[in-house]
């Protein structure tokens, strides 16, 4: 799923992160995932062994689950690497 618009987005994100944060830094990811154990576990696996704190909350009807992932990362490239991995999980919305 590598295309010009996502590359441009990640380039702008990296510039913004370099400008607004000191590294290493804690970074908070927020994702909305269809409530599906396989998809939730796939995202959790991306953050395995990173020291990430993952909180999840189901929507009122249970159709979606929000995941908040806080993890200490070395630099903006690490942030973007995780976003690219999560983007491979079908149906995930990154906030």
N, C-alpha and C positions, 0 to 999 in steps of 0.2 A: 504494500500500500504506500509506496514511496512516490509522491508526486510533487510538482512544483509548489503547490499551495501549502502542503504540509511542511516542506522544506523551508519555505519562507516563514511560516508560523514559528517553527523551531528556532530559526535564526533570530527572529525578533524576541522570542522568549529568552534565549541565551543572553542577548544584549541587555534586556530588562533585568534579568537575574544578576548579571555582573554589575549593573549600575546600582541596584537597590539592596543587595545583600553582601555580607562578608562570608567567606567560605573557609572551612567547612561550616555548614549551617543546617538547622532543622528545616525540612520542607514538608508542607502539608499537601497531599494529593487528595482530591475528592472525586469519586466516581459514582455514577448511577449504573447499576447492573440489573438486567432482568433477574428475578429471583430464581436462580438455577445453581445448585450446589457445584456443578462442574465449572461454571464460569467464575463463581466466587473463589473456588479453590485455585483456579488458574491464576487469578490475580494475587492471591495470597502466596502462591509459589514464587512469583516474580520477586517478592519481598522477603522470601525465606533467608534466614541467616544474615539479615542486614540490621537487626535490632529494631525493626519497624514496629510501631504500635498501631494495630489495626482495630478500628471500631466499626461495627456495622449496625444498621437500623433498617428494618423493613418498612415499606410504605404502608399507609393505613389499610389498603386492600391487599397488601402482601405481594403485589405483582412485581415490584421493584425493591432492590436493596441498595441503600447508600453505603459506600465504604469510605471512611476517612483513614488515610494512611500517613502517619507522621514518622519520618525517618531522617537521620542525620546523614548528609551527603557531602562529598568532598568538593564538588564543583557543579556548575550548571550542566556540564556534559552528562553527569550522572543522573540529573533530573530528567533530561531529555531522553536518555537511554531507557529509563523506566517507562516514560510516556509511550515511547515507540513499541516497547514490549506489550504494554497493556492494550495498545491500539489493535494488536493482533487478536484479542479476545472479542468475538463477535457480539455486537449489541451494547458494548460499553460506551457510556457517555462520560467524557472527562470534563470536569468543571474547572 
